[in-house]
Amino acid sequence: MHWSRVWDLPINPTKCHYMSIGRQPSPRVYHLMDTPLLASACERDLGVLVSRSLKTKEQTDNACALSWKILGAIRRSFSKLSYDGFKALYTSHTRPRLEFASAAAYPYTTAEMVKLERVQRAATRMIAGLRGCCYTERLHATGLFPESYRRVRGDIICVRRILRGDMGPELMEYFPLREQTRTRGHGLTLLKLSSVGLPLRFRLSRRVTNLWNSLPADVVEEVNDKMFKRKLDSVLRTMWYADLS
């Protein structure tokens, strides 16, 4: 702890914990400044809840709980919402909680995906004129996309930023490009990596490869950010009705 004394940053050992990654907790006892550290099953890092098993259930539950609280506050504050008013409130206050760090904490179980989608289902019922309509009709009326679509769209945008180097050169190592030996496809085709095991298969570098490689060249090679998103939406629009049952 020499650096904490040099920089005059005292550490309180009683507020420090350690977490063993894996199925079984470590039997060892770690000490900091002669104080035994308590074991932790889940910790928050950069706003994301990381569990010992590296599953995303805790993060999903927390995101849904915060979103439900915000929806409740909106419902208590506004007796009647117009289409534009609802969309402005939902997209600025509720949806960012559902989609926070979705590229890193991707919900890979059906139960988690349904739980996230249930929040938006309930939110679209807050408009008086749409309460008797089905979920698909409510999405069309409000101009919203299902959460399953939003996650895929966010993954593609994140990969584009990584390949451009906007998020640092370190992440580019996890997205190697395939040697161009074919005439089809585009110039940023990703190499398909092995994905043994469920958590590994749902990593960003694995789950987005097939979809990214299938995009047209004019979409992937678009320089302007707004035009890229517009072209991407036109290509992915067929996914509007995915997971809406």
Steps between C-alpha positions, in 0.01 A plus 500: 500500500796726439323694226208593729740658747700678229187651344335563836202279415419304815307175456239371744550120513157446655337626179709274275387159376632226278315284250602159367396443140366148452240257621656428838611779737866506592578363849789743538483807721659815361628785714547870437706691757466204738119512468320193360290580196141384468399287201248647258273320255418810293669837452426810295768606252449803275127481568470130408427231759755219459423172675735220595353278227528784242128466427292807423193423713589752770560775244172423323303496825652831605430663163138384505449615860628850420287516186185398687563774757536761228183381325316524830621856549386593148160342557452693824614829347296493178134405495489496120785462253506586132699301248780755482504559875522131578778439249702794632472380860554133428800538268676747730431353846399132478655341193860606581474294821390192309776533241785611725820305421304247293809426290690384811212361710296329229198305635548154352208316663142512376373594846721810510400608149131460582546695822658793316235496228223493761602848617450647154174308455363660816637842407318509165170431680530834680359676192122502539424449133721190472397297803279268298755445221750217476869556564592510131240767429615705797858489372394617155289780646779631724783442253690281746697182440489184715785463745629194313546719193661779701761262643597373155516853365714611794739210444554595136562865587744399775696269267525777242648734761747232611620428146548873438716522812265737682510285816875441509737260322474233771145395410588460133701189588176319589354567154752365247418552134486212254738490208326620188511199267145534367326752278181508708445686826670817615851602598440473877394137519565358848674171562259255662653389831425180689232530767483197728261548791191716538657812661779508241253469214322816615808718516490799270789371287309173441131582485529787251732338243240340271276806490789742445640291216158480332453878482532665158825676419332840462377477861827387659717741303278804563705781656223725631357379832143613435493348154645177637221469759238584239629235260536250782137551603384446144687168485394378845138613476388141440597428861218720627282202576766284666416374849167681520293200602 
